[in-house]
Amino acid sequence: MLLQDSNHPPVKWRGYEISPVAQAFRFVPSPQFGMIWNRPVGIRVQTPQSETQYLPIYDLTRIIQIMIILSGLLFFFFLKGFFKRSKA
């Protein structure tokens, strides 16, 4: 398993240099099988005055997926406790 950040070549626009930053998760247990998952992490902007600013990208879909999974687990344990009490 490997987690690595990668910077892509910058795009120049009106004196600004804009370069995307991505993160890749690599899981390659054998040459015949593997999984690579890429996700955007942020954007690095360099101004004409050579100031560098980093703008993070928030993955709303992943946050919603985590919330759905956690609410499903909470609901499962609630029902498990509810039916355990009604049987006793």
N, C-alpha and C positions, 0 to 999 in steps of 0.2 A: 504494500500500500504506500502511496506517495501523494502528498499534498504539496502542490507547487504554485507559486504566483508567476504570472507572465505578463510582461509589458509588450504591447504591440507597437509597431512603428508609428510615430506621431503624424498627425495630419496638421498641416499649416493652414491657418485661416486668419487673414488680416493681422499678421504679426504674432498670433497666438499659436502655440503648439499644443495640440490636444491628443492625448494618448489614452486608450482604454486599458484598464487593468483587469485581468481575469484570473480566476483560480481554477485549477484543474485537480480533480481527485482521480488518481489512476490505481486500479486494482487489476493486476495482470498475474494470476497465479500460474498460468502456463502459456506457451506460445499460441495454442489453439483457442484459448478463451481469455477474455479480459473485458474490463469495463472502464470507460473514461467518461467522467462527468464534468463538464465545464459550466462555470457560472460567472456572470459579471460581478465584479467587486466594486469598481469605482472608475472615475475618470480623473486623470492628472492633467491639469491645465497650467501651462507656463506662459506668463504674460510677456509682452515686449520689454518690460522692465526687469525681466529674469526672476520674477516672483513665481513660486510654484504653489499651486493650490490643489488640494485633493478633494474631490466631490464623491462621497460614497453613494452606492446604488443599493437601495433597500428592496429586497425581493419580497413583495407583498404576497405573492402566491405561496411561497414557502412558509411564511408566517401563518397564513390562513390554514395551510395543510397541518401544521403543528397544532394549531388551536383545535381543529376538527378531531385529530387523533387524541389529544388530551381530554377533550370533552367526551369523546366516546369511551375512553377508559374510565373517566369519572362516573359516567352513566352506568357502565358495566358494574363497577364496585358498589354503586348505590343500589342497583337492582339485586345484586348478590346479597348485600346486607339486608335488604327489605324482605326477600324471600326466605332468608335464613331465620329471621325473627317470626315470620308467619308460620313456619313449619314447627317451631318449638312450642 
